[in-house]
Amino acid sequence: MTTYFRARTTAVVLAGALMLTGCGGGGGGGGGLTSGGPSAPSTPQSATPSITSQAALNSAVIVKLASSETGAVIYYTVDGTTPTTASQVYQAPFLAAGTTTVKAMAVTPGATASTVQSSTVSSSIASNTLVWADEFSNSTGAAIAPDGNTWGYDTGNSGFGNHELENYCAWGATSGGCDTANPNAYVGTDGMLHVVARKPSAGVYTSARLKSQGRFSFQYGRLEFRARVPEAQGLWPAVWTLGNSIATVNWPASGEQDILERVNAPLTPDVNFGSVHGTGFTGTNIGATYSFPSGTTAADWHVYGMIWKPGSVAYYIDNPAAPYATFKTADIAGFAGSVWPFDNGQSNFLLINLAVGGDWPGAPDGTTPFPSQMDVDYIRLYTN
């Protein structure tokens, strides 16, 4: 979506095994004695953060950073350089592939920076290898919540910067029109994620906005998902990403990648909007429109994809060999103060939502059916 007042979080998938090479934390500074006076107080040193891993798909791993001290801020790099307080701030687990060196240090209020912990992943994963996926499996015989290890929620009816009308409901919510008997986001017995916009009473709209912030994130790769969306006045479905740095630098400096986005009733030809956003380029500055082939619409099943590489972000529909748009660092040169946010070492997290109303689509009307739902069959991430 084109304006963020929506989400925040992160996760790391690194191929291969981790080899920790850093030192443990602790240790105080000098202090010494002054002539004829008391000893100067020592300044404590922050504890060295830990780097741990969890197995993912096809020899990939999910990496997490942690500090044993309350209030510690962890700074990290993924290119082997030594982190400083100008480096990325760790927010959650993040994904990377190939040979990668993660270095991290922690800073606690009132203490000096910790020693640097280092972990190198050295492996060779072939291109187009599946390294992460959510297949939305469900064998329970009843609707279930989306996997809490991956998905959290944005909730409420603040308008989210776009004057949207819906109240976003988490699984199990009961206020503001939210209803546990009719959830707005669930994995059905059909093995699909359903995001449902409802109108429980006159002038009241509910829906859901899922996000992987703080639970899973990635940098680079080919992200692909199969989805179909509702098309009617005032409906605004989207699948997109935000940078983990949203928690510290805000939008649009965090970066945003809009992979699936459309509004209102179907057009002829029907369309999908793909765009990227960052400091100095927002709104429609850097975007493209995909026209579906004659006889098809976004309400049909389609495969949507993003190919994110250093220096470029490309989008495709149904055919990864034929991107309909490729955005590059050179494309923002004409925008004053523009900064490309997609190659600074941070990972991005996923968002899936179905907005009702807002500045772009306008309000629903008598032609808008409720409930209306967006369905997602799977989400998969491959190496480039």
C-alpha positions as CSV (number, residue, x, y, z in Angstrom):
1,M,0.0,0.0,0.0
2,T,1.2,3.5,-0.6
3,T,1.3,5.1,2.8
4,Y,2.5,3.4,6.0
5,F,0.8,3.7,9.3
6,R,0.5,-0.1,9.3
7,A,3.2,-2.3,10.8
8,R,6.7,-3.1,12.2
9,T,9.2,-6.3,12.7
10,T,11.9,-9.0,11.3
11,A,13.6,-12.8,10.8
12,V,17.0,-14.2,9.2
13,V,17.4,-17.3,7.0
14,L,21.0,-18.0,6.3
15,A,22.2,-20.9,4.3
16,G,24.5,-23.4,6.0
17,A,25.8,-23.8,9.5
18,L,26.8,-21.0,11.9
19,M,30.3,-20.7,13.2
20,L,30.5,-18.3,16.1
21,T,33.8,-16.5,16.3
22,G,33.2,-13.6,18.7
23,C,34.0,-13.2,22.4
24,G,31.7,-13.3,25.4
25,G,30.5,-10.1,27.0
26,G,31.0,-8.3,30.3
27,G,34.2,-6.7,31.6
28,G,34.6,-3.3,33.1
29,G,36.6,-0.3,32.0
30,G,39.8,1.0,33.6
31,G,39.3,3.5,36.4
32,G,42.7,4.1,37.9
33,L,43.5,6.2,41.0
34,T,43.9,10.0,41.2
35,S,46.6,11.4,43.3
36,G,45.3,11.8,46.9
37,G,41.7,11.2,45.9
38,P,39.1,8.4,45.6
39,S,39.2,6.0,42.7
40,A,37.2,7.1,39.6
41,P,34.1,5.1,38.9
42,S,34.4,2.5,36.2
43,T,32.1,2.4,33.2
44,P,30.5,-1.1,32.7
45,Q,30.6,-2.7,29.3
46,S,27.5,-4.1,27.6
47,A,27.1,-7.8,27.4
48,T,28.0,-9.3,24.0
49,P,24.8,-10.4,22.1
50,S,24.3,-13.9,21.1
51,I,23.7,-15.2,17.5
52,T,21.6,-18.4,17.3
53,S,20.1,-20.4,14.4
54,Q,17.1,-22.5,13.6
55,A,16.8,-24.9,10.7
56,A,14.7,-23.7,7.7
57,L,14.3,-25.3,4.3
58,N,17.0,-26.9,2.1
59,S,19.9,-26.3,4.5
60,A,18.9,-22.7,5.2
61,V,18.6,-21.4,8.7
62,I,16.8,-18.7,10.6
63,V,19.1,-16.5,12.6
64,K,18.2,-14.6,15.7
65,L,20.2,-12.0,17.7
66,A,19.6,-11.5,21.5
67,S,21.0,-9.7,24.5
68,S,20.9,-10.8,28.1
69,E,20.5,-7.2,29.3
70,T,17.2,-5.3,29.5
71,G,17.2,-2.1,27.3
72,A,20.1,-3.2,25.1
73,V,20.1,-2.1,21.5
74,I,21.7,-4.5,19.1
75,Y,23.4,-3.1,16.0
76,Y,24.4,-5.5,13.2
77,T,25.8,-6.0,9.7
78,V,25.5,-8.8,7.2
79,D,28.4,-7.9,5.0
80,G,31.3,-8.7,7.3
81,T,32.0,-5.1,8.3
82,T,32.2,-4.1,12.0
83,P,28.9,-2.7,13.3
84,T,28.7,0.7,14.8
85,T,25.8,2.7,16.2
86,A,25.1,3.9,12.7
87,S,24.4,0.3,11.6
88,Q,21.1,-1.5,11.3
89,V,19.2,-1.9,14.6
90,Y,18.1,-5.5,15.1
91,Q,14.3,-5.8,15.5
92,A,13.6,-9.5,14.8
93,P,14.8,-12.6,13.0
94,F,15.8,-12.0,9.3
95,L,16.6,-14.0,6.2
96,A,19.7,-14.1,3.9
97,A,21.1,-16.7,1.6
98,G,24.6,-17.7,0.4
99,T,27.8,-17.0,2.2
100,T,27.1,-14.3,4.8
101,T,28.9,-13.0,7.8
102,V,26.7,-11.5,10.6
103,K,28.4,-9.3,13.1
104,A,26.6,-7.8,16.1
105,M,27.3,-5.6,19.1
106,A,25.0,-4.4,21.9
107,V,24.8,-1.0,23.6
108,T,23.1,-0.7,27.0
109,P,22.2,2.7,28.6
110,G,25.0,3.8,30.8
111,A,27.5,1.3,29.4
112,T,30.1,1.1,26.7
113,A,29.5,-0.9,23.6
114,S,30.0,-4.7,23.9
115,T,32.6,-6.7,22.1
116,V,31.5,-7.9,18.6
117,Q,30.0,-11.3,18.1
118,S,30.5,-12.8,14.6
119,S,28.9,-15.7,12.8
120,T,29.7,-16.8,9.3
121,V,27.5,-18.9,7.1
122,S,29.4,-20.4,4.3
123,S,27.4,-22.4,1.8
124,S,26.3,-22.6,-1.8
125,I,22.6,-22.9,-2.4
126,A,21.6,-23.2,-6.0
127,S,19.5,-20.5,-7.7
128,N,15.7,-21.0,-7.5
129,T,16.0,-23.1,-4.3
130,L,13.1,-22.9,-1.9
131,V,14.3,-21.6,1.4
132,W,11.1,-20.6,3.2
133,A,7.4,-21.1,2.8
134,D,4.0,-20.9,4.4
135,E,1.7,-23.3,2.7
136,F,-1.2,-22.5,5.0
137,S,-1.7,-26.2,5.8
138,N,-4.6,-27.2,8.0
139,S,-5.6,-30.8,8.8
140,T,-7.7,-30.1,11.9
141,G,-11.2,-30.1,10.3
142,A,-11.9,-26.6,11.4
143,A,-10.7,-23.1,10.7
144,I,-7.5,-22.2,12.6
145,A,-5.5,-19.1,13.2
146,P,-2.6,-18.3,10.8
147,D,0.8,-19.6,12.2
148,G,1.7,-17.4,15.1
149,N,5.4,-18.1,14.6
150,T,5.1,-16.1,11.4
151,W,2.1,-13.9,11.6
152,G,1.0,-11.1,14.0
153,Y,-1.6,-8.4,13.3
154,D,-2.1,-4.7,13.0
155,T,-5.4,-3.9,14.8
156,G,-7.8,-1.0,15.3
157,N,-9.6,1.6,13.2
158,S,-7.1,4.5,13.1
159,G,-7.4,4.9,9.4
160,F,-3.8,3.9,8.9
161,G,-2.8,7.1,7.3
162,N,-5.3,6.6,4.4
163,H,-8.6,7.4,6.1
164,E,-9.6,3.7,5.8
165,L,-12.9,2.7,7.3
166,E,-12.3,-0.8,8.6
167,N,-11.5,-2.0,12.1
168,Y,-8.7,-4.5,11.8
169,C,-9.3,-7.6,13.9
170,A,-6.8,-10.1,15.3
171,W,-7.7,-13.7,15.7
172,G,-9.9,-14.0,18.8
173,A,-10.8,-10.3,19.0
174,T,-14.3,-9.5,20.2
175,S,-14.6,-5.6,20.2
176,G,-15.4,-3.1,17.5
177,G,-17.4,-5.6,15.5
178,C,-14.8,-8.4,15.6
179,D,-16.4,-11.8,16.1
180,T,-14.7,-15.0,17.1
181,A,-17.4,-17.0,15.3
182,N,-16.6,-15.1,12.0
183,P,-12.9,-14.4,12.0
184,N,-11.4,-11.9,9.6
185,A,-8.3,-13.9,9.0
186,Y,-8.1,-17.7,9.2
187,V,-6.6,-20.8,7.5
188,G,-9.5,-22.9,6.2
189,T,-9.8,-26.6,5.9
190,D,-9.1,-26.0,2.2
191,G,-5.5,-25.1,3.1
192,M,-5.7,-21.5,2.2
193,L,-5.4,-18.2,4.0
194,H,-8.7,-16.2,3.9
195,V,-8.7,-12.5,4.7
196,V,-12.3,-11.4,5.0
197,A,-13.9,-7.9,5.0
198,R,-17.2,-7.9,6.8
199,K,-20.0,-5.4,7.6
200,P,-21.4,-6.6,10.9
201,S,-23.7,-3.5,11.2
202,A,-24.6,-0.3,9.3
203,G,-21.5,1.8,8.9
204,V,-19.2,-0.7,10.6
205,Y,-16.6,-2.6,8.6
206,T,-14.1,-5.2,9.9
207,S,-11.2,-6.9,8.2
208,A,-7.6,-8.1,8.9
209,R,-4.1,-7.0,8.3
210,L,-1.5,-9.7,9.0
211,K,2.2,-9.0,9.3
212,S,5.4,-11.0,9.9
213,Q,7.0,-8.1,11.7
214,G,9.3,-9.3,14.5
215,R,8.8,-12.9,13.5
216,F,10.1,-13.4,9.9
217,S,11.9,-11.2,7.4
218,F,14.2,-11.5,4.5
219,Q,16.6,-9.7,2.2
220,Y,16.8,-10.6,-1.5
221,G,15.4,-13.6,-3.3
222,R,12.3,-14.4,-5.4
223,L,9.2,-14.1,-3.3
224,E,6.1,-15.7,-4.9
225,F,2.5,-16.3,-3.8
226,R,-0.7,-17.5,-5.4
227,A,-3.8,-15.4,-4.7
228,R,-7.2,-14.1,-5.8
229,V,-8.7,-10.9,-4.7
230,P,-12.2,-9.4,-4.4
231,E,-13.1,-6.6,-6.8
232,A,-15.7,-4.1,-5.8
233,Q,-16.1,-0.4,-5.0
234,G,-14.2,0.6,-1.9
235,L,-12.1,-2.7,-1.5
236,W,-8.4,-2.4,-1.4
237,P,-6.5,-5.8,-1.2
238,A,-2.7,-5.8,-0.9
239,V,0.4,-8.0,-0.3
240,W,3.5,-5.9,0.4
241,T,6.7,-5.5,2.5
242,L,8.2,-2.9,4.8
243,G,11.7,-2.7,6.1
244,N,12.4,-3.7,9.6
245,S,13.8,-0.2,10.2
246,I,10.2,1.1,10.3
247,A,10.6,0.8,14.1
248,T,13.4,3.4,14.1
249,V,13.3,5.5,11.0
250,N,9.6,5.5,10.2
251,W,8.0,5.5,6.7
252,P,9.0,6.0,3.9
253,A,12.7,5.8,4.9
254,S,12.1,2.1,5.9
255,G,11.2,1.3,2.3
256,E,8.1,-0.3,0.9
257,Q,7.6,-2.9,-1.9
258,D,4.0,-3.3,-3.2
259,I,3.7,-6.6,-5.0
260,L,-0.1,-7.0,-5.2
261,E,-2.3,-3.9,-4.9
262,R,-5.6,-3.0,-6.6
263,V,-8.7,-1.0,-5.8
264,N,-12.4,-1.1,-6.7
265,A,-14.3,-3.0,-9.4
266,P,-12.6,-4.8,-12.3
267,L,-11.5,-2.8,-15.3
268,T,-11.1,-3.7,-19.0
269,P,-8.4,-4.8,-19.1
270,D,-8.1,-5.5,-15.4
271,V,-4.9,-4.3,-13.6
272,N,-2.5,-4.8,-10.8
273,F,-0.3,-2.0,-9.4
274,G,3.3,-2.6,-8.5
275,S,5.4,0.1,-6.9
276,V,8.3,0.8,-4.5
277,H,8.6,3.7,-2.0
278,G,11.4,5.3,-0.1
279,T,12.7,8.7,1.0
280,G,12.1,11.2,-1.8
281,F,9.9,8.9,-3.9
282,T,6.4,8.0,-2.7
283,G,2.9,7.8,-4.1
284,T,3.0,7.1,-7.8
285,N,6.6,8.3,-8.4
286,I,8.0,4.8,-9.0
287,G,5.3,2.4,-10.1
288,A,3.9,0.3,-13.0
289,T,0.6,-1.1,-14.0
290,Y,0.1,-4.7,-15.1
291,S,-2.8,-5.5,-17.5
292,F,-4.2,-9.0,-17.2
293,P,-4.8,-10.8,-20.4
294,S,-8.2,-10.5,-22.1
295,G,-10.8,-12.6,-20.4
296,T,-9.0,-12.7,-17.0
297,T,-9.2,-10.5,-13.9
298,A,-7.5,-10.2,-10.5
299,A,-10.5,-12.1,-9.2
300,D,-9.0,-15.2,-10.8
301,W,-6.2,-17.1,-9.3
302,H,-2.8,-15.7,-10.3
303,V,0.8,-16.1,-9.2
304,Y,2.4,-12.8,-8.0
305,G,6.1,-12.5,-7.6
306,M,8.9,-10.1,-6.6
307,I,12.6,-10.6,-7.6
308,W,14.7,-8.6,-5.2
309,K,18.4,-8.3,-6.1
310,P,21.1,-5.8,-5.1
311,G,20.2,-2.6,-7.0
312,S,16.8,-3.7,-8.3
313,V,13.3,-4.8,-7.5
314,A,11.3,-6.6,-10.2
315,Y,7.6,-7.7,-10.3
316,Y,5.9,-10.4,-12.3
317,I,2.5,-12.1,-12.6
318,D,2.3,-15.8,-13.6
319,N,5.7,-15.9,-15.3
320,P,8.9,-15.2,-13.4
321,A,10.8,-15.1,-16.7
322,A,8.9,-12.0,-17.8
323,P,8.8,-9.3,-15.2
324,Y,6.4,-6.5,-16.1
325,A,8.4,-3.9,-14.1
326,T,12.0,-3.6,-12.9
327,F,12.9,-0.7,-10.6
328,K,16.6,0.2,-10.2
329,T,18.6,2.6,-8.1
330,A,19.1,4.9,-11.2
331,D,15.3,5.4,-11.4
332,I,15.2,7.6,-8.3
333,A,18.0,9.9,-9.4
334,G,15.5,12.6,-10.6
335,F,13.8,12.9,-7.2
336,A,15.4,15.5,-4.8
337,G,16.7,13.9,-1.6
338,S,15.8,10.4,-2.7
339,V,17.5,7.4,-0.9
340,W,17.2,3.8,-2.2
341,P,16.3,1.8,1.0
342,F,16.6,-1.8,-0.3
343,D,20.4,-2.4,-0.2
344,N,21.4,-1.1,3.2
345,G,21.6,-4.5,4.9
346,Q,18.2,-4.6,6.5
347,S,15.5,-7.3,5.9
348,N,11.9,-6.7,5.1
349,F,8.8,-8.2,6.6
350,L,5.5,-9.2,4.9
351,L,2.0,-7.7,5.1
352,I,-1.3,-9.0,3.8
353,N,-4.4,-6.9,4.2
354,L,-7.8,-6.1,2.8
355,A,-8.7,-2.5,3.4
356,V,-12.2,-1.0,3.2
357,G,-12.4,2.5,1.9
358,G,-9.6,5.0,2.1
359,D,-8.2,7.9,0.1
360,W,-7.5,5.8,-3.0
361,P,-10.6,3.6,-3.6
362,G,-13.2,5.8,-1.8
363,A,-16.0,4.3,0.3
364,P,-17.9,1.2,-0.5
365,D,-21.4,1.6,-1.9
366,G,-24.6,-0.5,-2.4
367,T,-22.8,-2.6,-5.0
368,T,-20.1,-3.7,-2.6
369,P,-20.8,-7.3,-1.3
370,F,-20.1,-8.2,2.3
371,P,-18.5,-10.4,3.2
372,S,-15.7,-10.2,0.6
373,Q,-12.5,-12.1,0.9
374,M,-8.9,-12.3,-0.4
375,D,-7.5,-15.8,-0.6
376,V,-3.9,-16.8,-0.6
377,D,-2.9,-20.4,-1.4
378,Y,0.8,-20.2,-0.4
379,I,3.8,-17.9,0.0
380,R,7.2,-19.1,-1.0
381,L,10.7,-17.7,-1.1
382,Y,13.4,-18.9,-3.4
383,T,17.1,-17.9,-3.8
384,N,17.9,-15.7,-6.8
